[in-house]
Amino acid sequence: MNTESNNPLQPGIMSNSLIQALIDNYRQNHLSAINTTLGIEDAHSIWFDLPKLKSFIAKIEEEAAKVNPATSQEDLGIRFYYATYPKAENWSMMDSHPVPAEYAGKHTLVMIPTLKKTNETGEFHDYDFNPFQNAGGSSLALNFLSAKGAGEDDDDTLGENNGVLIPPKTPIGESF
């Protein structure tokens, strides 16, 4: 398999055939299994407008700089988590983050900022980063979901997921 996207001379460049093969693999395996097992027509793509993405990136940079002004762009990143919206009967949990109710039970992506830090042995790793938490004025990078028990606290973090799911929205404009 050709891995154009790993080519340091052409970052972000992938052939159409590679893109199509990867998408076909997902649709024929994972999406098919999800739809069959759950009895739904799950989303196969999610779209975010460029201003929303740029705003999210700017917010990551702004909040990280507030916590630690020495934080560089090279220290920051975004981790994409696969996630699923709640079922219709539990939709009230979405009241603080309004998305269309027709997204109930469908998968989505949640983007969480990351911060490059060293671990106890000096190796660099990209840690999930919540710039709204800090310890004694220094930046705090943590895997906040496993560091605190699920549901233990419901503190805010910097995250984004409100894109347009296809389906239920129309696939007009998709090439793959």
N, C-alpha and C positions, 0 to 999 in steps of 0.2 A: 504494500500500500504506500503510495506517495504521500509524504507529509509536508506539503508546501507551507503550511501555517507555522512550522517550526524552523523555516529558513530565515536565518538572521539577516540575510540580504534583502528579503522581501517580507517583513513582518505583516501579518494580517492578510496575506494573499493566499487564496485557496482555489483550486480548480473547481469548475462547476461539477465535474464528474465526482470528485471527492465529496463535495458538499451533498450532492444527490445520494451518493452511496451511504453516507452517515445518516442522513434523514430517513432513507429507505430502511436502514437497519433498525432505527428507532421505531418507525411506524409498523414494520412487519413483526417486530418482537415485543418491545415494551408497550407501545400504544395498543397493539392488538390484545395483549394479555390483560391490560388494564380494562379496556372496553368489554372484553369477554367476561372477565372475572367480576367486575363491578356492574356490568349491565348498563353502561353509560356510553355516551359519545364524548370522550375527554378531549380537551384542547390539544392541538398538535403544535401550536406556536403561540408566542406572546410578543406583542409589539409595544415598544416604548418610544415616545417621541423624543427627538434629540434635545429639545430644551429641558425636558424632565431629567434625562440622563446627565446633561451638563450641570444642571442645578444640583443634582445629587452629588456629583463629583466635587463641585465647588463647595458644597456644604461639608463634605468629608474633609477637604483641605482646610476650610475655615475653622471647623471645630477642633481638628487635630492641632492646628497652630495655636489655638487658645489654650489647649492643655500643655503643649510643648512646642514653643516657637522654633526649636531646632529640627522638628520633623520635616523631612524632605519628601518630594514626590516619590522618590524611589523607595521610601519606607511604607508607602500607602498602596492599597489595592482594594479590590472588591471580590468577595466570595459569593457565588451564586448557589443558594440552597434550593433544592427541589422542595416544593410544599404543596399542600392541598387545602383548598377552601373548605370551610365546614359544610356539613349537609344543611339542607334548607331548614330543618327543624331546629338547628343550632345557629341560625344566621344572626341572631341578636349579638353574638360576640363580635360581629363586624361593624357594629354601630359607630365605633370611634374611628373606623377606617373604611368609609363607604366605597363599596364597589358594587356593580350590578348583581342583584340576587340570582340572575341566571348563571352566575359563575359557581353556584353551590356545587360542591363535590368535585369540581374540576381542579387539575393541578395548575400551579403557578410557579414563579421564581421569586425568591426573596433575596435581595441584595444586601449584604452586610459589609461594612468597611473592615479592612484588615490593616494591621500595623506590623511591620517587620521588627522583631525583637530577638534577642538571644535567649536561649534556654540556659539551664544551670550548667551545661557542659560547654557553653559558648557557641553552639550552633544557631544559625539564623533560621527563623521560621516565621510564617505569616500567621499571626494570631487574630482571631475575631476581635474587633476593637470597638468599644463603646466610649466615644469621646465625652459623653455626658457623665461618666463616672471617672473620678480620678482619686488617687491616693496621695495625700500630702502634697498636692501641687504637681506631682509627676504624672506622666501619662500612664494609663493603665490599659494594657492589652490582655485580654483574657478570653477564654472560651466560656462566655457568660452562661450559656445554657447548661453546660455540665458542671461549671464551677459552683453554681447555685442550683439547688434542686428545682426541677420544673414546677412552676406555680408558686415557688417560695416567695418571690417578690415579683412585682409586675412593673419594674422600672422601665422608663422609656429608653430606647436605643435608636441610633441612626440606622434606618433601614428603608427599603423601598420595594414595593411589589405591584403597585397598581398600574399594570399594563393592560392592553387589550387582548383578550384570549380569543383564539380562532380554533374551533368553534367555541362559543356560540356566534361570534361575529362572522361576517362573510369572509371567505378566503380571497376575495377579489384583490389582486395586486401581488399575491404570492407567486414566486417563481419555482419553488421547490415543494 
